[in-house]
Structure formats: structure tokens, C-alpha cells
Amino acid sequence: MTAAMPLRDPLISSLSGAAAALLVIDVQVDFVAPEGFCAGRGADVSAVPAAIAQMRRAVAAARAAGMTIVFIRLETSPETDSPAMLAHMERLGMPGGAALCRVGTPGCGYWGIAPEAGDLEVVKSRYDAFLETPLDARLRQRGIGLLVMTGVSTDCCVDSTTRAAFMRDYDVVVLADACAAGSTEDHAAALGALGRYAATIADTGSFVAALEAGGGAAVQSGTSA
């Protein structure tokens, strides 16, 4: 397990004085539910409930602090299907990938956590939540420069979105215990690489403590329209 970053870490501590946003990535039936697409193809989703519990804790603290909360979800359709991705899945022996998070199907719905009134929601069609979406513009509009990542999977969409954020000059924190992957090995490897190249790796306790230490007042600046 990746050790939590201490509260004295400059980036996690700066949450009390930053315009920041909390991202919740792809917590949808097809990715995380026992009856979903990925579990049906052999993915281990046993770590998901514990991660979702930490996501809820992080969201509650962010909401209490007036921090911007952004829910990211994947939607697919014949018009947005990636030929390269479908071909890749075929080569891996996983045909039928077009069924993943299909618009209008139960698999596209949230599972275990969902946005509330006032939260932002961004729909994507690829791993990276910034690619061909309004995410960057909506964050810039609010003056946000620091992103806190949670969601699934650590080694795919969380990884891609974290790297994309870093390359757009956002500071990024990844809450290790509020993310999950298809295996503990994949989760740990992704966190190790992200910690070296793109993000501070912290945990939900450090995040909540940082917000409580700041009284929530400073992050209010990140909530203006």
C-alpha cells in the first residue's frame, strides 16, 4: 500500500489556501459493479467498495468546505466509438467492447456515489477526461489550479486524466485510498508512476485534515461561476 503523504507536504497542505476541485472519475456500473461489464470480463472489483467509502468521505469534506466537485463519466455510442480502442480490445481477446457504458443502458449509470445539486458533471468518450470535453474550460472559468483525483481505474482513466491535468499545468493530488484498479499490483504501480512524474500521492485522511485545518474558507474562491 502506498504511504499517505503527511499533512506537512506543501501541496496537500496548500488545499486550505487554493482554488481547488475534487474529481470523481468513472464510478459507473460497467466499471465497478459485480454485475457490470468489467467484472463480467474477469476484473477484480473487490477493492471498489472500500474506495467508494473514501470517495464519499472526500466528497462530504469537499462539499462542506465549498470546494468544486466534478463527476466524470464515460458514455459511448456508435458515433463516438474509438476504432483503435475496439481493435485493441479485440486483440486482447475482449470483443464487444462497444457495449461498455453505452448511452441509455444501466451500465452507464453511477454506482455507489453520484453527483448532487451544485456539482459539475463532465461526459467523456475516452480515458482522458480533458480530451474533447469542456473540463479544462470549466475549471479555468472558476480559477482552479489544483485538482484532487479519485475514482477508477487507477491505472487507466485516473492515470490518463492526472497526466493530462499535469500537462495542462494543474497541480494534482491523487487520493490513493479513494481509487481502485483491477488488481492491487496495477493500483500500486500506477500510483508509483504518477507519484514520480505527475502528482502528489496522498490519502483521504490527509485531504480531510487539510480542509479542516483551513476551515474551508479559502477553497470557496473556486466555486464562483
N, C-alpha and C positions, 0 to 999 in steps of 0.2 A: 504494500500500500504506500502511496506517495505521502510523505510527511506534509503536514499543514505548514503553510508559511506563517511565521509569527506575526502578531499584530504590529510589531515594530517595522516590518517590511515597508519601505517607503510607498510602494504602490497601493497595497491593501490599506495602509493607514490613511492614504490620501482620499479614500472614499468619503470621509467626513467633510472634505472640502472641495469636492469635484462635482461637475455636472456629469452624472453617470447614468447608465442604463443597464438593466438586468435583462439578458436574453434567455428565453426558454425555447430550446430547439427540438422540433420534431417529436414531441411526446404524443404519438399517434398510435392508433390501434395496430396498424400493419407493422410498425416498428417494435412495439413494446408489449403488446398483449399476448397472452398464451394462445389466443385464437387468431392472432394476426399472421400476415404473410411471412414475416421473417422467422417467427417461431415455427411455422409450418414447414419452412425450408431448413430447419435444424439449428437456428440461432438459439443460444442460451440467454433467456431473458430473466433468469433468476435474480440478477442483481438490480433489476429495474425498480421493484417496489421500494427498496431502501433509498435508491437515488431519488425517486419521486418524493419520498418523505422529506428529503433535504431540499429539493426544489421548492416544495410548499413552504418550508421554513424560511428559505431565502426570499421567496415572493412575499410572504407576510411581512418580513422585516423591511423589504424594499418599499412595499405599499405604505407601511406605517411611516416611513421616512419621506414619503412623497417622491420617491425615485421613479423614473420612467421604466415601465416593464413592457417588453416586447416579446410576443409569442410568435414564433416562426413555425410554419407548417408547409409540408410538401403537398402539392396537388399535381396529379398527372392527367393527361388526356392525349388522345391521338395527335392533337395539334402541337403539343409541347414535348412529346416523347423524344428522347435523345437516341438517334440510331446507333451512336458509338456505345452508349451505355447498354442498350439492349443486346448489341452484338457481343459486348464484353460478358454480360450475364450468360448468354448462350455458350460462349467458350468455357465458362466456369461450370457448365452443366446445370444452369438455373434458367431455363427458358420460361417464358411467361412473365418476365419482369414488368411488362407493361401494366400488369394488374395492381402494382404497388401504389397505394394511396390514390386510387382512381377517384376523380371528382364524383361526388354523389353516392359513394359507397361507404359502408360502415368503417372500412379500413382507413379512410381518410380522417375520421373523427379523432378528437383528443381522447386521451385515456389517463385517468388518474389526476389530471390537473388541466385547467382550462382558463382562458382569459376572462376577466371581469370587466365591467363598465369602466372606461378610462384607460384600459390597457391598449397598447398598439398591437396590431396583427399584420404580419407580412407573409404573403404566399410566395413560394419559390417553386422552381421546376428542376433545380439541380442541387448538388450538395451544398454549394456556397450560397448563403442567404443574401449576399450582396449582388450576385450575378443577375442582371436584368430585372432587378426589383427596386422599389423606392426606398429601401432600408437606409442607405447612406444619406440620401436627401432628407429623410425624416429625422435622422439623428442630428445632422448638421443644422437643420432648422431649429432644433432645441438647444444648440450649443454644446452638445455632448461630445466629450473626448475620451471617455473611459468606459469600457464595456466589460460586463461581468457575464461569463458564459456558463450556462447549464444545459443539460439535455442529452440527446442521443444522436448518433452514437459517438463516443469519444474519439474514435479513430477514423470517422468519416465526416459527417456533417458538422460536428463540433470542431473537429480539426480544420476542415476546409474554411469554415466561417471565421474561426480565430485567425488563421493565417491571412485571410482576405482583409480582415479588420486591421491587422498589424501592418499590412502593406499599404493600407489607406491612412496610416499614421494615427490610429487609435491606440491608446494604452489598453491592454487586455489582461483580465484576471479570469482564470478558469477555476471553478469550484470543483475539485476532484471528486468529492463525495456526492455531488449533485449531478454527476454524469455517469453514464454506463455504456458498456460496449458488449459485443457478443462473447467476450471472454475476459477474464481478469488480466491475462497476458496482453491482449490487444489494448485494453484500457490503460495499463501501466506503461506500455511502450509509447502510446500516443501522448500521454502526459509528459513522459520523459523528453520526447522530441519537442513538444510545444514549450516546455519549460526552458529548454536550451535556446530556442530560436524565436519565440513569438509572444510569450505570455508569462505572467506570474501565476504559479500554481498555488492555490490556497484551499481552504475548506469553508464550509458553511458557517461553522462557529466563528472563524476569524472575520468573515464577512459581516455577520450579525453584530459582533463586538465592535467592528469599525463603525458601523452605522450608529450603534448605541452610544459610542464614545463621542460622536459628533452631534448627537441629539437630533439628527435628521434634517437640521435646518439648511445646511449647505447644499445638499443634493436637490433641494426644492428648485434651485435655479435650472435644473434640467427638465422641468415639467411644463415650461411655457409652450404654447402652441407655436 
